[in-house]
Amino acid sequence: MADWNRTFFNRCMVACILAAAAWVGPAFGGPFTAGNLVVVRVGDGSTALSTNAAAVSLLEYTRSGTLLQTISLASTGTSALTLVGTTTTEGILQGSSNGQYLLLAGYRKNAGQADPSVDASTTTNRVVGRVDLNANVDTSTALTDAYSSKSVRGASSDDGTRFWTSGEPTNPSGGLRYAGSLGATTSTLLGSYSNNLRQVSVLGGNLFTSSGTGTPGRSVFHVGSGLPTSGSPTFTSSFTPDPTSQYQSFYFTNLGSGNNWDSTGFDTLYTAGTNSNALFKYSFNGTSWVLNNTVSLAGIMDVTGSTQGTTVTLFVTTGTDLESFTDTAGYNANLNGTFTSLATAGSNYVFRGVAAVPEPGPLLLSGLTGLAMAVWGRRNRSRVST
């Protein structure tokens, strides 16, 4: 390529990237910056937290712990999404598998009013909050038949238009549930209403959930095949359920062993044991999951992460702190990092869930390259014709 052609092509690429940034900004960054962290914070900073309904905010941090912005969810009225102020199993935050949304679950009850988790769901709807990456909040999915008089804990989605939820057991509205559309008011039970579940996640076209009690077991589970929407899917346990630990949140990854658990593509699992106050690392050896080791952290609740090669960077919350942990040990080796505090919740606040803002995918870059090539080609043809 001649120098003038190369220079013009490079200018085309820059111009196309700048133009596309304005066009795709709301989808892949907007107020949120790709790669940053979003943390669920409960409270208003002035009222001591109790079992009453409490306001919810989403805080965006850099990975080094710098606070960039606070997005407050409606805490009163017909769009409200609140959480119980002192319940540590609520407010789990997830990203949709298509990378477009953050999701959490809560209650349609005004902040300051009495414990919403004990209300009938016909009176206090269980709400799925969907937040796009331009910080637009949708709380129109308000379920009248889910977790009545019990806690709702989590929500996940593949595309932001349908949802899977988790919560406490109760007959007939507990367990794992499916809401088939944005704005749905009813849901479908998947399996037993007696299942006591915490995190629910859609990952790579599969559905996963965790539990801290005997039903379905103290473990992390692969649910059914693909993304079940009805019936009684099988709950396939990863590691053998143990008799004591309460597993709340988890992060699956692949560290290149060649082992593939239950056709999900994963060979490594990190999970937070809330009553054990520890981070657990498990590895799949081709036959079963084995515990590598644990690292203690008082009050650990939720975990997310990212993987580069065989290095895993985890971000976890306690009620008071956001912390990071880097594990460079690789597959089937003991955790070798230490926890580093990044941020604190502050007085009359608590942290709950944490999720990473998705990175832009290769589709954007390939599209920009194609656009630049088209502009360059048109310019080159014009130059030849003259």
DRENMARKE-849317 format. One record per residue (C-alpha): residue number from 1; z negated, y, x negated. Coordinates in pm, 1 decimal. Layout:
   pos         up      north       east
   NUM          Z          Y          X
...
//
This chain:
   pos         up      north       east
     1        0.0        0.0        0.0
     2       99.2      338.9     -142.6
     3     -180.3      588.3     -216.0
     4      -81.9      820.2       70.5
     5      -71.6      520.5      306.7
     6     -411.2      399.1      190.3
     7     -561.5      746.3      227.0
     8     -415.2      792.4      573.9
     9     -534.1      444.7      680.6
    10     -886.2      518.6      560.0
    11     -884.1      847.4      752.1
    12     -767.1      661.7     1060.2
    13    -1055.5      416.3     1025.2
    14    -1310.5      696.9      996.3
    15    -1163.9      885.0     1293.7
    16    -1155.3      569.9     1505.1
    17    -1513.0      482.6     1418.8
    18    -1630.6      832.4     1510.7
    19    -1434.5      829.9     1835.1
    20    -1555.4      482.4     1925.0
    21    -1913.9      574.7     1847.5
    22    -1903.3      826.2     2130.6
    23    -1742.8      569.6     2358.4
    24    -1970.4      270.7     2288.3
    25    -2286.3      464.2     2209.6
    26    -2453.3      392.2     2544.4
    27    -2386.9       17.7     2506.0
    28    -2491.3      -33.4     2145.6
    29    -2739.6      229.9     2051.2
    30    -2770.1      523.9     2285.9
    31    -3131.0      628.5     2255.5
    32    -3205.9      289.6     2093.8
    33    -3088.0      223.7     1738.6
    34    -2958.1     -122.8     1656.5
    35    -3199.3     -322.5     1442.8
    36    -3506.1     -122.3     1540.5
    37    -3806.4     -261.8     1726.2
    38    -3917.5     -196.8     2083.2
    39    -4281.1     -255.9     2176.6
    40    -4439.3     -268.3     2521.8
    41    -4738.7      -35.2     2541.5
    42    -4982.6      -41.0     2833.6
    43    -5197.6      253.8     2937.0
    44    -5179.1      630.8     2972.2
    45    -5394.0      726.2     2673.6
    46    -5666.2      888.8     2880.0
    47    -5795.6      624.7     3122.5
    48    -5990.1      328.8     2985.8
    49    -5800.8        6.8     3053.3
    50    -5936.1     -235.5     3311.2
    51    -5799.2     -493.3     3552.6
    52    -5638.0     -209.5     3747.5
    53    -5261.4     -158.0     3737.4
    54    -5166.1       42.2     3429.3
    55    -4864.9      247.2     3321.3
    56    -4605.9       88.2     3090.6
    57    -4402.9      250.9     2813.0
    58    -4145.6      120.5     2566.7
    59    -4191.1      249.7     2212.3
    60    -3904.2      239.1     1963.4
    61    -4002.3      194.0     1598.5
    62    -3808.4      156.4     1278.5
    63    -3877.4     -167.9     1096.0
    64    -4105.2       22.4      862.3
    65    -4318.5      142.7     1154.3
    66    -4196.6      497.7     1217.7
    67    -4217.2      587.8     1586.7
    68    -3885.6      729.3     1708.9
    69    -3931.0      767.0     2082.2
    70    -4132.1      668.3     2389.1
    71    -3965.7      566.2     2714.3
    72    -4204.4      573.9     3010.0
    73    -4136.8      341.4     3302.6
    74    -4212.2      464.3     3653.1
    75    -4581.6      407.6     3725.5
    76    -4582.4      509.5     4092.2
    77    -4355.5      481.7     4392.9
    78    -4066.1      257.4     4484.9
    79    -3944.2      213.3     4125.5
    80    -4282.3      140.8     3970.6
    81    -4334.3     -133.1     3715.9
    82    -4695.3     -166.6     3603.8
    83    -4906.6     -431.5     3431.3
    84    -5269.6     -537.9     3447.3
    85    -5447.3     -328.2     3186.2
    86    -5650.9     -602.8     3024.3
    87    -5439.1     -917.2     3070.4
    88    -5300.5    -1025.3     2732.5
    89    -5048.5    -1280.5     2864.6
    90    -4832.7    -1024.3     3047.5
    91    -4568.8     -780.1     2925.0
    92    -4363.0    -1023.6     2715.7
    93    -4040.2     -846.9     2613.4
    94    -3703.9    -1021.3     2569.6
    95    -3347.0     -927.4     2488.1
    96    -3066.3    -1063.9     2704.1
    97    -2849.0    -1314.6     2521.8
    98    -2542.6    -1088.4     2552.8
    99    -2723.9     -818.0     2354.8
   100    -2702.6     -552.1     2625.4
   101    -3050.5     -537.8     2779.6
   102    -3424.3     -561.6     2725.8
   103    -3625.2     -736.5     2995.5
   104    -3985.6     -760.4     3107.8
   105    -4172.5     -839.6     3427.4
   106    -4448.9     -656.2     3611.2
   107    -4574.5     -535.1     3947.8
   108    -4464.2     -286.1     4212.4
   109    -4801.8     -114.8     4233.2
   110    -4914.7      233.8     4144.1
   111    -5104.6      275.3     3819.0
   112    -5477.5      310.1     3877.9
   113    -5485.1       88.0     4184.5
   114    -5676.9     -240.7     4191.6
   115    -5564.0     -554.3     4006.6
   116    -5203.4     -620.1     4117.6
   117    -5203.7     -983.3     4005.9
   118    -5438.3    -1086.1     4287.2
   119    -5214.0     -935.3     4555.6
   120    -4973.7    -1136.7     4765.9
   121    -4620.5    -1094.1     4634.9
   122    -4506.9     -982.0     4980.7
   123    -4741.3     -685.0     4941.8
   124    -4706.5     -625.1     4568.0
   125    -4364.3     -745.1     4462.4
   126    -4318.1     -907.2     4121.7
   127    -4063.2     -687.6     3945.5
   128    -3803.3     -759.8     3677.8
   129    -3746.0     -456.0     3460.1
   130    -3401.0     -432.2     3298.2
   131    -3349.4     -162.7     3036.4
   132    -3004.5     -107.2     2887.8
   133    -2955.8       15.3     2533.5
   134    -2899.5      367.7     2658.6
   135    -3255.1      353.0     2799.1
   136    -3149.5      333.1     3164.2
   137    -3421.9      147.5     3351.2
   138    -3353.9      -72.2     3655.1
   139    -3645.7     -214.0     3853.8
   140    -3450.9     -302.2     4168.7
   141    -3520.8     -676.1     4131.3
   142    -3846.6     -700.5     4326.3
   143    -3942.9    -1054.8     4425.5
   144    -4140.4    -1121.4     4741.2
   145    -4181.6    -1495.9     4681.8
   146    -4290.9    -1523.0     4318.4
   147    -4639.3    -1562.3     4165.5
   148    -4821.5    -1462.5     4480.8
   149    -5183.2    -1376.7     4391.9
   150    -5104.4    -1473.6     4030.4
   151    -4975.6    -1315.0     3708.5
   152    -4607.3    -1271.7     3633.0
   153    -4556.1    -1286.3     3257.6
   154    -4196.7    -1275.2     3144.0
   155    -3829.5    -1239.9     3231.5
   156    -3506.1    -1322.4     3054.0
   157    -3132.8    -1313.6     3125.0
   158    -2799.0    -1411.4     2981.8
   159    -2605.1    -1108.9     3108.2
   160    -2844.9     -872.7     3287.4
   161    -2724.8     -968.6     3635.8
   162    -2939.1    -1280.1     3689.3
   163    -3287.0    -1364.4     3570.1
   164    -3533.3    -1638.5     3483.4
   165    -3903.3    -1557.1     3518.2
   166    -4230.3    -1714.8     3406.5
   167    -4588.7    -1691.0     3520.6
   168    -4899.9    -1863.3     3642.2
   169    -4898.5    -2173.2     3863.5
   170    -4948.6    -2145.8     4237.0
   171    -4820.8    -2332.1     4541.8
   172    -4537.5    -2268.8     4619.3
   173    -4448.3    -1955.5     4421.3
   174    -4551.6    -2028.8     4061.3
   175    -4388.0    -2188.9     3758.9
   176    -4038.5    -2117.7     3629.8
   177    -3815.2    -1926.8     3870.3
   178    -3455.2    -1807.5     3898.5
   179    -3335.6    -1484.5     4065.1
   180    -2961.1    -1494.4     4112.9
   181    -2867.9    -1126.8     4119.1
   182    -2971.3     -777.7     4018.9
   183    -3171.4     -639.3     4310.5
   184    -3273.5     -983.2     4437.5
   185    -3583.3    -1007.9     4654.5
   186    -3617.9    -1387.2     4652.6
   187    -3611.0    -1655.0     4384.8
   188    -3565.7    -2030.2     4334.3
   189    -3830.7    -2258.0     4185.6
   190    -3716.0    -2466.4     3886.7
   191    -3928.9    -2776.4     3854.8
   192    -4294.7    -2778.7     3950.3
   193    -4488.2    -2480.3     4084.0
   194    -4784.8    -2614.5     3885.1
   195    -4622.5    -2526.5     3550.5
   196    -4823.7    -2258.2     3373.4
   197    -4575.2    -2066.7     3158.5
   198    -4570.3    -1771.6     2923.5
   199    -4251.3    -1664.2     2742.2
   200    -3913.4    -1752.4     2891.9
   201    -3597.1    -1701.5     2684.0
   202    -3223.3    -1747.3     2718.2
   203    -3092.0    -1829.8     2370.6
   204    -2740.1    -1943.3     2288.0
   205    -2668.2    -2068.7     2639.5
   206    -2995.6    -2260.5     2662.2
   207    -3324.3    -2193.0     2840.3
   208    -3663.6    -2213.0     2668.0
   209    -4022.6    -2152.9     2772.4
   210    -4374.3    -2186.2     2632.7
   211    -4706.8    -2294.5     2775.0
   212    -5071.8    -2270.9     2682.3
   213    -5208.5    -2530.1     2922.5
   214    -5181.0    -2899.2     3006.8
   215    -4899.9    -2849.7     3259.1
   216    -4631.0    -2889.2     3140.4
   217    -4812.9    -2910.5     2802.5
   218    -4922.8    -2693.0     2513.0
   219    -4585.5    -2652.5     2341.5
   220    -4247.1    -2477.0     2346.2
   221    -3987.2    -2640.8     2570.9
   222    -3611.1    -2667.3     2608.8
   223    -3546.7    -2658.0     2983.9
   224    -3268.0    -2868.1     3130.4
   225    -2907.3    -2845.9     3015.6
   226    -2740.1    -2509.4     2979.7
   227    -2894.6    -2254.9     3215.2
   228    -3036.4    -2434.9     3521.9
   229    -3046.2    -2240.8     3847.7
   230    -3188.4    -2502.1     4085.7
   231    -3355.6    -2840.7     4106.8
   232    -3603.6    -2997.3     3866.8
   233    -3471.2    -2965.6     3511.3
   234    -3633.7    -3168.5     3234.8
   235    -3883.0    -2987.0     3013.0
   236    -3819.6    -3125.7     2664.1
   237    -4108.1    -3051.0     2429.2
   238    -4035.9    -2937.8     2074.5
   239    -4350.7    -3034.0     1883.8
   240    -4594.4    -3280.7     2039.2
   241    -4824.9    -3090.6     2274.9
   242    -5170.1    -3050.7     2124.9
   243    -5494.6    -3050.0     2323.8
   244    -5620.6    -2701.4     2242.8
   245    -5369.7    -2435.3     2129.4
   246    -5223.3    -2178.4     2367.1
   247    -4866.4    -2093.9     2269.6
   248    -4748.4    -1761.3     2405.1
   249    -4443.2    -1633.4     2222.5
   250    -4187.7    -1794.8     1991.0
   251    -3891.3    -1734.0     1761.8
   252    -3631.1    -2005.8     1697.1
   253    -3391.7    -1995.1     1402.9
   254    -3172.5    -2211.4     1180.5
   255    -3242.8    -2227.9      807.7
   256    -2949.9    -2445.5      712.2
   257    -3099.7    -2793.3      702.7
   258    -2816.5    -2947.4      903.9
   259    -3067.9    -3073.4     1158.9
   260    -3004.0    -2972.8     1518.9
   261    -3280.9    -3006.1     1774.5
   262    -3164.5    -3123.2     2117.3
   263    -2816.1    -2975.4     2056.6
   264    -2960.6    -2621.7     2052.6
   265    -2865.6    -2542.5     1691.7
   266    -3225.1    -2474.8     1582.6
   267    -3424.7    -2637.1     1301.6
   268    -3718.0    -2393.3     1261.6
   269    -3971.4    -2253.6     1507.7
   270    -4233.7    -1982.5     1469.9
   271    -4486.5    -1946.3     1749.8
   272    -4799.1    -1743.1     1822.4
   273    -5112.8    -1938.3     1912.3
   274    -5324.1    -1687.1     2100.4
   275    -5651.9    -1878.0     2114.6
   276    -5599.2    -2004.9     1758.3
   277    -5538.7    -1648.8     1634.5
   278    -5260.8    -1783.2     1415.4
   279    -4887.6    -1787.4     1349.3
   280    -4749.5    -2143.7     1339.0
   281    -4436.9    -2264.4     1156.6
   282    -4265.8    -2587.4     1261.4
   283    -3956.8    -2756.8     1117.0
   284    -3729.9    -3016.8     1279.1
   285    -3661.5    -3303.1     1038.6
   286    -3385.6    -3464.4     1243.2
   287    -3627.2    -3680.8     1439.7
   288    -3932.0    -3472.1     1524.6
   289    -4093.1    -3135.7     1470.7
   290    -4352.8    -3116.9     1193.4
   291    -4612.1    -2845.7     1142.0
   292    -4571.9    -2677.9      804.3
   293    -4877.4    -2454.0      818.5
   294    -5042.6    -2160.7      993.5
   295    -5143.3    -1808.4      891.5
   296    -5431.0    -1637.6     1069.5
   297    -5404.5    -1306.0     1253.7
   298    -5676.0    -1201.0     1494.7
   299    -5545.4    -1120.3     1841.7
   300    -5186.2    -1233.1     1779.8
   301    -4983.0    -1225.8     2100.8
   302    -4607.4    -1185.3     2072.4
   303    -4347.4    -1249.3     1803.4
   304    -3982.1    -1172.5     1738.6
   305    -3777.1    -1199.1     1423.2
   306    -3453.5    -1186.2     1228.3
   307    -3303.9    -1424.7      973.1
   308    -3098.5    -1348.7      663.0
   309    -3003.3    -1667.0      478.6
   310    -3331.9    -1852.7      439.4
   311    -3550.3    -1541.9      464.1
   312    -3716.7    -1481.4      800.0
   313    -3871.6    -1144.9      887.0
   314    -4111.9    -1163.4     1178.5
   315    -4264.8     -884.4     1383.7
   316    -4576.9     -955.8     1585.8
   317    -4813.0     -767.7     1812.1
   318    -5183.1     -782.7     1864.0
   319    -5352.8     -570.1     2125.5
   320    -5398.6     -294.4     1871.3
   321    -5127.8     -342.2     1605.9
   322    -4761.1     -399.0     1532.3
   323    -4731.2     -606.5     1215.5
   324    -4457.9     -758.9      999.4
   325    -4446.6    -1086.6      808.0
   326    -4172.7    -1203.0      570.8
   327    -4133.6    -1575.5      506.7
   328    -3908.2    -1655.5      209.9
   329    -4012.6    -2021.4      182.3
   330    -3709.0    -2155.9      367.7
   331    -3668.0    -2474.2      566.3
   332    -3959.1    -2719.0      599.9
   333    -4184.5    -2526.2      362.7
   334    -4516.5    -2353.7      416.8
   335    -4524.2    -1991.4      529.8
   336    -4560.8    -1779.4      217.2
   337    -4594.3    -1422.1      338.2
   338    -4872.0    -1189.4      443.2
   339    -4912.4     -961.6      742.7
   340    -4850.1     -589.1      699.6
   341    -4963.1     -337.2      962.5
   342    -4681.0     -106.6     1074.7
   343    -4829.6       85.2     1368.5
   344    -5133.9      102.7     1594.0
   345    -5150.5      139.0     1970.7
   346    -5403.3      423.1     1981.3
   347    -5702.7      498.9     2201.4
   348    -5681.9      377.1     2562.9
   349    -5356.2      194.5     2490.0
   350    -5271.3     -166.9     2406.6
   351    -4957.9     -334.4     2276.1
   352    -4800.7     -633.6     2447.7
   353    -4446.0     -765.2     2387.8
   354    -4205.0     -685.7     2103.4
   355    -3827.8     -729.7     2072.4
   356    -3556.4     -622.6     1830.4
   357    -3272.8     -394.7     1941.6
   358    -2951.2     -600.8     1906.7
   359    -2705.9     -524.9     1625.6
   360    -2340.8     -440.6     1709.7
   361    -2122.7     -750.9     1702.6
   362    -1795.8     -820.5     1520.2
   363    -1590.2     -743.2     1832.4
   364    -1645.5     -370.1     1786.3
   365    -1543.2     -375.2     1420.9
   366    -1233.8     -585.7     1483.1
   367    -1134.6     -353.1     1765.8
   368    -1169.7      -47.2     1543.8
   369     -964.8     -209.2     1270.2
   370     -691.6     -289.7     1520.2
   371     -691.9       66.4     1650.6
   372     -666.7      206.9     1299.9
   373     -382.7      -33.1     1216.2
   374     -194.7       75.7     1528.5
   375     -231.0      445.5     1440.3
   376     -131.6      381.3     1078.0
   377      168.4      172.4     1185.1
   378      291.9      444.6     1415.7
   379      255.8      704.1     1139.8
   380      433.4      477.8      889.3
   381      726.8      415.4     1124.3
   382      759.0      789.1     1185.7
   383      768.2      856.4      813.0
   384     1041.6      593.6      754.3
   385     1257.6      726.9     1039.3
   386     1251.7     1075.2      897.4
//
